[in-house]
């Protein structure tokens, strides 16, 4: 399970956008978004840098 710090998420739309972006490439992915903490946890076969890129493509900033 990877954990990424993500800035700019604030609502249910953000949760859906991030979740659907990751599941778009890995339909089996388990994605948990913690809006209060600004964290995305993903259990996926995708590499960390690809998950970060997918989140960034949705318009959110992924901390290094």
PDB file of N, CA, C and O in Angstrom:
ATOM      1  N   UNK A   1       0.859  -1.186   0.000  1.00  0.00           N
ATOM      2  CA  UNK A   1       0.000   0.000   0.000  1.00  0.00           C
ATOM      3  C   UNK A   1       0.898   1.239   0.000  1.00  0.00           C
ATOM      4  O   UNK A   1       1.760   1.395   0.865  1.00  0.00           O
ATOM      5  N   UNK A   2       0.684   2.103  -0.970  1.00  0.00           N
ATOM      6  CA  UNK A   2       1.453   3.349  -1.018  1.00  0.00           C
ATOM      7  C   UNK A   2       0.614   4.481  -0.463  1.00  0.00           C
ATOM      8  O   UNK A   2      -0.616   4.438  -0.504  1.00  0.00           O
ATOM      9  N   UNK A   3       1.289   5.492   0.055  1.00  0.00           N
ATOM     10  CA  UNK A   3       0.615   6.653   0.605  1.00  0.00           C
ATOM     11  C   UNK A   3       1.236   7.899   0.004  1.00  0.00           C
ATOM     12  O   UNK A   3       2.455   8.066   0.021  1.00  0.00           O
ATOM     13  N   UNK A   4       0.387   8.780  -0.533  1.00  0.00           N
ATOM     14  CA  UNK A   4       0.871  10.009  -1.144  1.00  0.00           C
ATOM     15  C   UNK A   4       0.185  11.201  -0.495  1.00  0.00           C
ATOM     16  O   UNK A   4      -1.020  11.179  -0.247  1.00  0.00           O
ATOM     17  N   UNK A   5       0.962  12.236  -0.223  1.00  0.00           N
ATOM     18  CA  UNK A   5       0.428  13.495   0.303  1.00  0.00           C
ATOM     19  C   UNK A   5      -0.010  14.316  -0.902  1.00  0.00           C
ATOM     20  O   UNK A   5       0.776  14.581  -1.811  1.00  0.00           O
ATOM     21  N   UNK A   6      -1.285  14.716  -0.892  1.00  0.00           N
ATOM     22  CA  UNK A   6      -1.860  15.421  -2.048  1.00  0.00           C
ATOM     23  C   UNK A   6      -2.507  16.720  -1.580  1.00  0.00           C
ATOM     24  O   UNK A   6      -3.289  16.727  -0.628  1.00  0.00           O
ATOM     25  N   UNK A   7      -2.177  17.815  -2.253  1.00  0.00           N
ATOM     26  CA  UNK A   7      -2.748  19.114  -1.927  1.00  0.00           C
ATOM     27  C   UNK A   7      -3.858  19.461  -2.909  1.00  0.00           C
ATOM     28  O   UNK A   7      -3.788  19.120  -4.090  1.00  0.00           O
ATOM     29  N   UNK A   8      -4.889  20.147  -2.405  1.00  0.00           N
ATOM     30  CA  UNK A   8      -5.944  20.652  -3.276  1.00  0.00           C
ATOM     31  C   UNK A   8      -7.221  19.842  -3.268  1.00  0.00           C
ATOM     32  O   UNK A   8      -8.188  20.224  -3.927  1.00  0.00           O
ATOM     33  N   UNK A   9      -7.258  18.729  -2.542  1.00  0.00           N
ATOM     34  CA  UNK A   9      -8.488  17.924  -2.482  1.00  0.00           C
ATOM     35  C   UNK A   9      -9.373  18.460  -1.358  1.00  0.00           C
ATOM     36  O   UNK A   9      -8.900  18.685  -0.244  1.00  0.00           O
ATOM     37  N   UNK A  10     -10.659  18.662  -1.652  1.00  0.00           N
ATOM     38  CA  UNK A  10     -11.515  19.235  -0.614  1.00  0.00           C
ATOM     39  C   UNK A  10     -12.946  18.698  -0.577  1.00  0.00           C
ATOM     40  O   UNK A  10     -13.719  19.066   0.307  1.00  0.00           O
ATOM     41  N   UNK A  11     -13.305  17.834  -1.527  1.00  0.00           N
ATOM     42  CA  UNK A  11     -14.714  17.416  -1.578  1.00  0.00           C
ATOM     43  C   UNK A  11     -14.870  16.036  -2.208  1.00  0.00           C
ATOM     44  O   UNK A  11     -13.899  15.393  -2.608  1.00  0.00           O
ATOM     45  N   UNK A  12     -16.117  15.609  -2.282  1.00  0.00           N
ATOM     46  CA  UNK A  12     -16.416  14.309  -2.864  1.00  0.00           C
ATOM     47  C   UNK A  12     -16.005  14.208  -4.328  1.00  0.00           C
ATOM     48  O   UNK A  12     -15.600  13.141  -4.787  1.00  0.00           O
ATOM     49  N   UNK A  13     -16.107  15.303  -5.055  1.00  0.00           N
ATOM     50  CA  UNK A  13     -15.670  15.283  -6.454  1.00  0.00           C
ATOM     51  C   UNK A  13     -14.183  14.972  -6.531  1.00  0.00           C
ATOM     52  O   UNK A  13     -13.749  14.219  -7.402  1.00  0.00           O
ATOM     53  N   UNK A  14     -13.412  15.541  -5.636  1.00  0.00           N
ATOM     54  CA  UNK A  14     -11.961  15.285  -5.607  1.00  0.00           C
ATOM     55  C   UNK A  14     -11.691  13.802  -5.369  1.00  0.00           C
ATOM     56  O   UNK A  14     -10.841  13.199  -6.024  1.00  0.00           O
ATOM     57  N   UNK A  15     -12.424  13.229  -4.428  1.00  0.00           N
ATOM     58  CA  UNK A  15     -12.265  11.803  -4.112  1.00  0.00           C
ATOM     59  C   UNK A  15     -12.568  10.966  -5.347  1.00  0.00           C
ATOM     60  O   UNK A  15     -11.802  10.065  -5.690  1.00  0.00           O
ATOM     61  N   UNK A  16     -13.678  11.257  -6.016  1.00  0.00           N
ATOM     62  CA  UNK A  16     -14.052  10.500  -7.220  1.00  0.00           C
ATOM     63  C   UNK A  16     -13.026  10.671  -8.324  1.00  0.00           C
ATOM     64  O   UNK A  16     -12.653   9.698  -8.980  1.00  0.00           O
ATOM     65  N   UNK A  17     -12.567  11.895  -8.538  1.00  0.00           N
ATOM     66  CA  UNK A  17     -11.614  12.155  -9.624  1.00  0.00           C
ATOM     67  C   UNK A  17     -10.331  11.372  -9.423  1.00  0.00           C
ATOM     68  O   UNK A  17      -9.828  10.750 -10.358  1.00  0.00           O
ATOM     69  N   UNK A  18      -9.799  11.398  -8.213  1.00  0.00           N
ATOM     70  CA  UNK A  18      -8.550  10.689  -7.919  1.00  0.00           C
ATOM     71  C   UNK A  18      -8.766   9.178  -8.012  1.00  0.00           C
ATOM     72  O   UNK A  18      -7.964   8.465  -8.615  1.00  0.00           O
ATOM     73  N   UNK A  19      -9.840   8.705  -7.419  1.00  0.00           N
ATOM     74  CA  UNK A  19     -10.126   7.265  -7.430  1.00  0.00           C
ATOM     75  C   UNK A  19     -10.312   6.756  -8.859  1.00  0.00           C
ATOM     76  O   UNK A  19      -9.738   5.733  -9.233  1.00  0.00           O
ATOM     77  N   UNK A  20     -11.102   7.458  -9.649  1.00  0.00           N
ATOM     78  CA  UNK A  20     -11.359   7.024 -11.026  1.00  0.00           C
ATOM     79  C   UNK A  20     -10.119   7.117 -11.898  1.00  0.00           C
ATOM     80  O   UNK A  20      -9.945   6.309 -12.810  1.00  0.00           O
ATOM     81  N   UNK A  21      -9.256   8.089 -11.633  1.00  0.00           N
ATOM     82  CA  UNK A  21      -8.013   8.206 -12.408  1.00  0.00           C
ATOM     83  C   UNK A  21      -7.131   6.975 -12.185  1.00  0.00           C
ATOM     84  O   UNK A  21      -6.581   6.416 -13.133  1.00  0.00           O
ATOM     85  N   UNK A  22      -7.004   6.567 -10.937  1.00  0.00           N
ATOM     86  CA  UNK A  22      -6.164   5.397 -10.623  1.00  0.00           C
ATOM     87  C   UNK A  22      -6.818   4.122 -11.138  1.00  0.00           C
ATOM     88  O   UNK A  22      -6.156   3.288 -11.755  1.00  0.00           O
ATOM     89  N   UNK A  23      -8.109   3.967 -10.889  1.00  0.00           N
ATOM     90  CA  UNK A  23      -8.809   2.751 -11.334  1.00  0.00           C
ATOM     91  C   UNK A  23      -8.951   2.689 -12.841  1.00  0.00           C
ATOM     92  O   UNK A  23      -9.203   1.619 -13.395  1.00  0.00           O
ATOM     93  N   UNK A  24      -8.795   3.818 -13.514  1.00  0.00           N
ATOM     94  CA  UNK A  24      -8.834   3.818 -14.969  1.00  0.00           C
ATOM     95  C   UNK A  24      -7.699   3.009 -15.567  1.00  0.00           C
ATOM     96  O   UNK A  24      -7.838   2.436 -16.648  1.00  0.00           O
ATOM     97  N   UNK A  25      -6.574   2.961 -14.863  1.00  0.00           N
ATOM     98  CA  UNK A  25      -5.431   2.179 -15.349  1.00  0.00           C
ATOM     99  C   UNK A  25      -5.271   0.860 -14.609  1.00  0.00           C
ATOM    100  O   UNK A  25      -4.662  -0.076 -15.127  1.00  0.00           O
ATOM    101  N   UNK A  26      -5.820   0.782 -13.393  1.00  0.00           N
ATOM    102  CA  UNK A  26      -5.773  -0.459 -12.613  1.00  0.00           C
ATOM    103  C   UNK A  26      -7.145  -0.660 -11.971  1.00  0.00           C
ATOM    104  O   UNK A  26      -7.380  -0.225 -10.843  1.00  0.00           O
ATOM    105  N   UNK A  27      -8.053  -1.324 -12.701  1.00  0.00           N
ATOM    106  CA  UNK A  27      -9.418  -1.506 -12.192  1.00  0.00           C
ATOM    107  C   UNK A  27      -9.494  -2.247 -10.862  1.00  0.00           C
ATOM    108  O   UNK A  27     -10.498  -2.146 -10.157  1.00  0.00           O
ATOM    109  N   UNK A  28      -8.454  -2.986 -10.512  1.00  0.00           N
ATOM    110  CA  UNK A  28      -8.441  -3.744  -9.258  1.00  0.00           C
ATOM    111  C   UNK A  28      -7.905  -2.934  -8.091  1.00  0.00           C
ATOM    112  O   UNK A  28      -7.877  -3.427  -6.964  1.00  0.00           O
ATOM    113  N   UNK A  29      -7.482  -1.705  -8.336  1.00  0.00           N
ATOM    114  CA  UNK A  29      -6.874  -0.879  -7.288  1.00  0.00           C
ATOM    115  C   UNK A  29      -7.869  -0.606  -6.159  1.00  0.00           C
ATOM    116  O   UNK A  29      -9.065  -0.423  -6.385  1.00  0.00           O
ATOM    117  N   UNK A  30      -7.334  -0.586  -4.944  1.00  0.00           N
ATOM    118  CA  UNK A  30      -8.101  -0.179  -3.769  1.00  0.00           C
ATOM    119  C   UNK A  30      -7.586   1.204  -3.400  1.00  0.00           C
ATOM    120  O   UNK A  30      -6.410   1.365  -3.071  1.00  0.00           O
ATOM    121  N   UNK A  31      -8.460   2.201  -3.455  1.00  0.00           N
ATOM    122  CA  UNK A  31      -8.052   3.594  -3.226  1.00  0.00           C
ATOM    123  C   UNK A  31      -8.814   4.153  -2.033  1.00  0.00           C
ATOM    124  O   UNK A  31     -10.037   4.035  -1.955  1.00  0.00           O
ATOM    125  N   UNK A  32      -8.081   4.763  -1.102  1.00  0.00           N
ATOM    126  CA  UNK A  32      -8.684   5.429   0.048  1.00  0.00           C
ATOM    127  C   UNK A  32      -8.184   6.865   0.049  1.00  0.00           C
ATOM    128  O   UNK A  32      -6.985   7.115  -0.074  1.00  0.00           O
ATOM    129  N   UNK A  33      -9.107   7.802   0.187  1.00  0.00           N
ATOM    130  CA  UNK A  33      -8.742   9.218   0.225  1.00  0.00           C
ATOM    131  C   UNK A  33      -9.152   9.784   1.577  1.00  0.00           C
ATOM    132  O   UNK A  33     -10.304   9.660   1.993  1.00  0.00           O
ATOM    133  N   UNK A  34      -8.197  10.404   2.253  1.00  0.00           N
ATOM    134  CA  UNK A  34      -8.446  11.074   3.529  1.00  0.00           C
ATOM    135  C   UNK A  34      -8.346  12.576   3.274  1.00  0.00           C
ATOM    136  O   UNK A  34      -7.252  13.140   3.270  1.00  0.00           O
ATOM    137  N   UNK A  35      -9.497  13.220   3.062  1.00  0.00           N
ATOM    138  CA  UNK A  35      -9.508  14.647   2.728  1.00  0.00           C
ATOM    139  C   UNK A  35      -8.900  15.488   3.843  1.00  0.00           C
ATOM    140  O   UNK A  35      -8.129  16.407   3.569  1.00  0.00           O
ATOM    141  N   UNK A  36      -9.233  15.188   5.091  1.00  0.00           N
ATOM    142  CA  UNK A  36      -8.754  15.989   6.222  1.00  0.00           C
ATOM    143  C   UNK A  36      -7.232  15.967   6.314  1.00  0.00           C
ATOM    144  O   UNK A  36      -6.611  16.989   6.605  1.00  0.00           O
ATOM    145  N   UNK A  37      -6.637  14.812   6.069  1.00  0.00           N
ATOM    146  CA  UNK A  37      -5.180  14.676   6.162  1.00  0.00           C
ATOM    147  C   UNK A  37      -4.482  14.976   4.840  1.00  0.00           C
ATOM    148  O   UNK A  37      -3.263  15.146   4.806  1.00  0.00           O
ATOM    149  N   UNK A  38      -5.258  15.041   3.737  1.00  0.00           N
ATOM    150  CA  UNK A  38      -4.654  15.263   2.429  1.00  0.00           C
ATOM    151  C   UNK A  38      -3.848  14.074   1.961  1.00  0.00           C
ATOM    152  O   UNK A  38      -2.785  14.229   1.359  1.00  0.00           O
ATOM    153  N   UNK A  39      -4.358  12.878   2.239  1.00  0.00           N
ATOM    154  CA  UNK A  39      -3.631  11.657   1.884  1.00  0.00           C
ATOM    155  C   UNK A  39      -4.434  10.788   0.922  1.00  0.00           C
ATOM    156  O   UNK A  39      -5.657  10.686   1.012  1.00  0.00           O
ATOM    157  N   UNK A  40      -3.707  10.168   0.002  1.00  0.00           N
ATOM    158  CA  UNK A  40      -4.278   9.153  -0.874  1.00  0.00           C
ATOM    159  C   UNK A  40      -3.497   7.872  -0.599  1.00  0.00           C
ATOM    160  O   UNK A  40      -2.272   7.840  -0.710  1.00  0.00           O
ATOM    161  N   UNK A  41      -4.221   6.829  -0.241  1.00  0.00           N
ATOM    162  CA  UNK A  41      -3.609   5.517  -0.041  1.00  0.00           C
ATOM    163  C   UNK A  41      -4.105   4.618  -1.165  1.00  0.00           C
ATOM    164  O   UNK A  41      -5.305   4.548  -1.431  1.00  0.00           O
ATOM    165  N   UNK A  42      -3.192   3.945  -1.811  1.00  0.00           N
ATOM    166  CA  UNK A  42      -3.580   3.101  -2.941  1.00  0.00           C
ATOM    167  C   UNK A  42      -2.869   1.763  -2.881  1.00  0.00           C
ATOM    168  O   UNK A  42      -1.651   1.688  -2.720  1.00  0.00           O
ATOM    169  N   UNK A  43      -3.655   0.715  -3.014  1.00  0.00           N
ATOM    170  CA  UNK A  43      -3.117  -0.627  -3.159  1.00  0.00           C
ATOM    171  C   UNK A  43      -3.306  -0.959  -4.627  1.00  0.00           C
ATOM    172  O   UNK A  43      -4.417  -1.241  -5.076  1.00  0.00           O
ATOM    173  N   UNK A  44      -2.204  -0.922  -5.370  1.00  0.00           N
ATOM    174  CA  UNK A  44      -2.272  -1.035  -6.826  1.00  0.00           C
ATOM    175  C   UNK A  44      -1.001  -1.662  -7.369  1.00  0.00           C
ATOM    176  O   UNK A  44       0.042  -1.653  -6.716  1.00  0.00           O
ATOM    177  N   UNK A  45      -1.102  -2.203  -8.572  1.00  0.00           N
ATOM    178  CA  UNK A  45       0.072  -2.762  -9.242  1.00  0.00           C
ATOM    179  C   UNK A  45       0.861  -1.674  -9.972  1.00  0.00           C
ATOM    180  O   UNK A  45       1.966  -1.921 -10.456  1.00  0.00           O
ATOM    181  N   UNK A  46       0.289  -0.472 -10.048  1.00  0.00           N
ATOM    182  CA  UNK A  46       0.971   0.632 -10.737  1.00  0.00           C
ATOM    183  C   UNK A  46       2.149   1.134  -9.906  1.00  0.00           C
ATOM    184  O   UNK A  46       2.093   1.107  -8.677  1.00  0.00           O
ATOM    185  N   UNK A  47       3.218   1.594 -10.567  1.00  0.00           N
ATOM    186  CA  UNK A  47       4.328   2.171  -9.818  1.00  0.00           C
ATOM    187  C   UNK A  47       3.924   3.516  -9.202  1.00  0.00           C
ATOM    188  O   UNK A  47       3.034   4.205  -9.702  1.00  0.00           O
ATOM    189  N   UNK A  48       4.594   3.863  -8.117  1.00  0.00           N
ATOM    190  CA  UNK A  48       4.284   5.090  -7.380  1.00  0.00           C
ATOM    191  C   UNK A  48       4.314   6.326  -8.279  1.00  0.00           C
ATOM    192  O   UNK A  48       3.435   7.182  -8.184  1.00  0.00           O
ATOM    193  N   UNK A  49       5.320   6.423  -9.150  1.00  0.00           N
ATOM    194  CA  UNK A  49       5.421   7.620  -9.996  1.00  0.00           C
ATOM    195  C   UNK A  49       4.249   7.717 -10.967  1.00  0.00           C
ATOM    196  O   UNK A  49       3.831   8.821 -11.315  1.00  0.00           O
ATOM    197  N   UNK A  50       3.716   6.590 -11.406  1.00  0.00           N
ATOM    198  CA  UNK A  50       2.555   6.617 -12.312  1.00  0.00           C
ATOM    199  C   UNK A  50       1.301   7.066 -11.557  1.00  0.00           C
ATOM    200  O   UNK A  50       0.502   7.842 -12.081  1.00  0.00           O
ATOM    201  N   UNK A  51       1.132   6.578 -10.330  1.00  0.00           N
ATOM    202  CA  UNK A  51      -0.017   6.994  -9.516  1.00  0.00           C
ATOM    203  C   UNK A  51       0.063   8.500  -9.272  1.00  0.00           C
ATOM    204  O   UNK A  51      -0.943   9.200  -9.386  1.00  0.00           O
ATOM    205  N   UNK A  52       1.248   8.997  -8.938  1.00  0.00           N
ATOM    206  CA  UNK A  52       1.435  10.434  -8.712  1.00  0.00           C
ATOM    207  C   UNK A  52       1.108  11.221  -9.976  1.00  0.00           C
ATOM    208  O   UNK A  52       0.489  12.282  -9.897  1.00  0.00           O
ATOM    209  N   UNK A  53       1.513  10.720 -11.137  1.00  0.00           N
ATOM    210  CA  UNK A  53       1.241  11.399 -12.402  1.00  0.00           C
ATOM    211  C   UNK A  53      -0.258  11.431 -12.690  1.00  0.00           C
ATOM    212  O   UNK A  53      -0.778  12.446 -13.155  1.00  0.00           O
ATOM    213  N   UNK A  54      -0.949  10.339 -12.421  1.00  0.00           N
ATOM    214  CA  UNK A  54      -2.398  10.294 -12.645  1.00  0.00           C
ATOM    215  C   UNK A  54      -3.118  11.309 -11.768  1.00  0.00           C
ATOM    216  O   UNK A  54      -4.050  11.977 -12.217  1.00  0.00           O
ATOM    217  N   UNK A  55      -2.681  11.422 -10.514  1.00  0.00           N
ATOM    218  CA  UNK A  55      -3.287  12.393  -9.595  1.00  0.00           C
ATOM    219  C   UNK A  55      -3.000  13.810 -10.086  1.00  0.00           C
ATOM    220  O   UNK A  55      -3.885  14.665 -10.080  1.00  0.00           O
ATOM    221  N   UNK A  56      -1.770  14.052 -10.507  1.00  0.00           N
ATOM    222  CA  UNK A  56      -1.386  15.379 -11.003  1.00  0.00           C
ATOM    223  C   UNK A  56      -2.184  15.750 -12.254  1.00  0.00           C
ATOM    224  O   UNK A  56      -2.549  16.911 -12.438  1.00  0.00           O
ATOM    225  N   UNK A  57      -2.452  14.769 -13.108  1.00  0.00           N
ATOM    226  CA  UNK A  57      -3.226  15.027 -14.325  1.00  0.00           C
ATOM    227  C   UNK A  57      -4.649  15.486 -13.989  1.00  0.00           C
ATOM    228  O   UNK A  57      -5.295  16.150 -14.800  1.00  0.00           O
ATOM    229  N   UNK A  58      -5.135  15.133 -12.797  1.00  0.00           N
ATOM    230  CA  UNK A  58      -6.463  15.566 -12.356  1.00  0.00           C
ATOM    231  C   UNK A  58      -6.423  16.974 -11.764  1.00  0.00           C
ATOM    232  O   UNK A  58      -7.462  17.529 -11.407  1.00  0.00           O
ATOM    233  N   UNK A  59      -5.230  17.546 -11.660  1.00  0.00           N
ATOM    234  CA  UNK A  59      -5.113  18.926 -11.200  1.00  0.00           C
ATOM    235  C   UNK A  59      -4.702  19.091  -9.749  1.00  0.00           C
ATOM    236  O   UNK A  59      -4.800  20.188  -9.198  1.00  0.00           O
ATOM    237  N   UNK A  60      -4.243  18.019  -9.125  1.00  0.00           N
ATOM    238  CA  UNK A  60      -3.842  18.096  -7.716  1.00  0.00           C
ATOM    239  C   UNK A  60      -2.319  18.032  -7.619  1.00  0.00           C
ATOM    240  O   UNK A  60      -1.656  17.455  -8.481  1.00  0.00           O
ATOM    241  N   UNK A  61      -1.778  18.626  -6.566  1.00  0.00           N
ATOM    242  CA  UNK A  61      -0.334  18.649  -6.372  1.00  0.00           C
ATOM    243  C   UNK A  61       0.060  17.518  -5.442  1.00  0.00           C
ATOM    244  O   UNK A  61      -0.441  17.411  -4.323  1.00  0.00           O
ATOM    245  N   UNK A  62       0.972  16.670  -5.922  1.00  0.00           N
ATOM    246  CA  UNK A  62       1.463  15.555  -5.116  1.00  0.00           C
ATOM    247  C   UNK A  62       2.795  15.975  -4.518  1.00  0.00           C
ATOM    248  O   UNK A  62       3.721  16.345  -5.240  1.00  0.00           O
ATOM    249  N   UNK A  63       2.889  15.916  -3.190  1.00  0.00           N
ATOM    250  CA  UNK A  63       4.135  16.275  -2.516  1.00  0.00           C
ATOM    251  C   UNK A  63       5.208  15.235  -2.826  1.00  0.00           C
ATOM    252  O   UNK A  63       4.913  14.050  -2.984  1.00  0.00           O
ATOM    253  N   UNK A  64       6.437  15.686  -2.910  1.00  0.00           N
ATOM    254  CA  UNK A  64       7.561  14.787  -3.218  1.00  0.00           C
ATOM    255  C   UNK A  64       7.814  13.817  -2.093  1.00  0.00           C
ATOM    256  O   UNK A  64       8.721  12.989  -2.184  1.00  0.00           O
TER     257      UNK A  64
END
